[in-house]
Structures are given as structure tokens and as C-alpha cells.
Amino acid sequence: MRHNKKFNHLSRTASHRAAMLSNMAVSLIKHKRITTTVAKAKALKKYVEPLITKSKQDTTNSRRVVFSYLKDKFAVTELFKEVSVKVGDRPGGYTRIIKTGFRAGDAAPMCFIELVDYNENMAKTEKKAKRTRRSKKAAAEEAPVAAEAQVEAPVAETEAPATAE
């Protein structure tokens, strides 16, 4: 029986798996995005997200704990200096997995895993109009109010130069 044995062994010994996940985590922290198989990305997500959470508290003990997993001084420094500052207000979900298709050699499902706050293309810089489940009548009542505000603003701008002459 395999009760409580949930993590993926990735067809590797424990030492090989730990070394591989450590190297992948260092690469993810340094490059902010790496391409790998879906199974490895899911395992990496479970490995690296607690480390990022730990890096929010910049204490000697948390640095030592993270270093014991990563074993790379520069990656630990970058994690605590840059990454933890950028994800400071985020309560979790620091990584994103985007599937890219299948590998040509063995048809393994491939993806890239990236740190969420570092992708400018996916970042929400503009606020889009929220889609709600309200009736169309309520949305139609709000639309004329917004249109009137837009019409009034240009009129005020055109009147100002006319009075200055």
C-alpha cells in the first residue's frame, strides 16, 4: 500500500532527485524562467515555493535553511535581495507553469515554469473592465454616466484657451 506517499519520485534515487531539484531551483531563481517537463516543473513548484516563503523573513536562520536546500551563495543572495522584495505582499503562488507542447524526441509534455512577478507580458499593468454577472440593464445605466464624464472633460479643455485670448 502507498498511503501518504504523494510526491513524484521522477524515476530517480533520493540523492539524485534532491540534487536535480536544487539545481533547477537555482536556475529558476537566477533566470526567472526555465523550460522543463511538466512532471519536473510540478515537483519544482512544491520544492521552491516554501523556499520563497522562507525568504520573506531575512534572518540568519532562514538564510541557513534556504542555503541548505540550494547550496549556491549567489542564488540565496538574489532570492533574499530581489525575489523576496518583489513577492513580499503575495501570499503564495509565486510560480506559474505554462505548457508548451511535446518534446520531439520522446513526446514528453514540456512546459516552462517562471516566477510570476517577473513576466512583464503577463503582468496586469492596465486595469480591464470587470466582467460581472449583472443584468445588461444595470451595465447600460452605468455606461451613459461614464460617457458624459468623457464628453465634459474635452469641453473644459477647449474653453480654457478661448478665455485666455
GUTIMI-945008 format. One record per residue (C-alpha): x, y, z; residue in one letter. Coordinates in steps of 0.5 Angstrom, whole numbers, padded with zeros to 4 digits, always signed. Layout:
! residues N
XYZa...
END
This chain:
! residues 165
+0000+0000+0000m+0002+0007-0001r-0001+0011+0004h+0001+0018+0005n+0007+0017-0001k+0004+0023-0005k+0011+0026-0008f+0013+0024-0015n+0020+0020-0015h+0021+0022-0022l+0025+0016-0023s+0031+0018-0019r+0034+0016-0013t+0033+0021-0007a+0040+0024-0007s+0039+0025-0015h+0032+0028-0014r+0035+0033-0009a+0041+0035-0013a+0037+0036-0019m+0031+0040-0016l+0037+0044-0012s+0040+0046-0019n+0033+0047-0022m+0031+0052-0016a+0038+0055-0017v+0037+0056-0025s+0030+0059-0024l+0032+0064-0019i+0038+0066-0023k+0034+0066-0030h+0027+0067-0027k+0024+0062-0032r+0026+0055-0034i+0024+0050-0039t+0023+0043-0037t+0018+0037-0037t+0011+0038-0034v+0013+0033-0028a+0019+0036-0026k+0016+0043-0026a+0011+0041-0021k+0016+0038-0017a+0020+0044-0017l+0014+0048-0015k+0013+0044-0009k+0020+0045-0008y+0022+0052-0009v+0015+0056-0006e+0017+0054+0001p+0024+0057+0000l+0021+0063-0003i+0016+0064+0003t+0022+0063+0008k+0026+0068+0004s+0021+0074+0006k+0024+0074+0013q+0031+0076+0012d+0034+0073+0019t+0040+0069+0019t+0037+0062+0021n+0032+0063+0015s+0038+0064+0010r+0042+0058+0013r+0036+0054+0012v+0035+0056+0005v+0042+0055+0003f+0042+0048+0006s+0037+0047+0000y+0040+0051-0005l+0048+0050-0004k+0049+0057-0008d+0051+0063-0005k+0049+0068-0011f+0042+0064-0011a+0041+0065-0004v+0043+0073-0004t+0039+0074-0010e+0033+0070-0007l+0033+0075-0001f+0035+0081-0004k+0031+0081-0010e+0026+0076-0011v+0023+0077-0004s+0022+0084-0004v+0018+0083-0011k+0014+0078-0008v+0013+0081-0001g+0006+0082-0001d+0004+0076-0005r+0001+0071+0000p+0003+0065-0004g+0003+0062-0011g+0010+0065-0013y+0011+0061-0020t+0007+0059-0026r+0007+0053-0030i+0005+0054-0038i+0005+0048-0042k+0009+0049-0049t+0007+0042-0052g+0011+0036-0053f+0019+0034-0054r+0020+0032-0061a+0025+0026-0059g+0020+0022-0054d+0014+0026-0054a+0015+0028-0047a+0010+0034-0045p+0014+0040-0044m+0013+0047-0041c+0016+0053-0038f+0016+0055-0030i+0017+0062-0029e+0017+0067-0023l+0010+0070-0023v+0012+0077-0022d+0018+0078-0027y+0014+0077-0033n+0012+0084-0036e+0008+0081-0041n+0003+0077-0036m+0003+0083-0031a-0003+0087-0031k-0001+0094-0032t-0008+0096-0034e-0014+0095-0031k-0019+0092-0035k-0026+0093-0034a-0029+0087-0029k-0034+0082-0032r-0040+0081-0028t-0046+0077-0028r-0050+0083-0027r-0056+0085-0032s-0055+0089-0038k-0060+0094-0036k-0055+0096-0030a-0049+0096-0034a-0053+0100-0039a-0054+0105-0034e-0047+0106-0032e-0045+0107-0039a-0048+0114-0040p-0045+0117-0034v-0038+0115-0036a-0040+0118-0043a-0042+0124-0040e-0036+0125-0036a-0031+0124-0042q-0035+0129-0046v-0035+0134-0041e-0027+0134-0040a-0025+0136-0047p-0030+0142-0047v-0027+0144-0041a-0020+0144-0044e-0023+0148-0050t-0026+0153-0046e-0019+0155-0042a-0015+0157-0048p-0021+0161-0051a-0022+0165-0045t-0014+0167-0045a-0014+0170-0051e
END
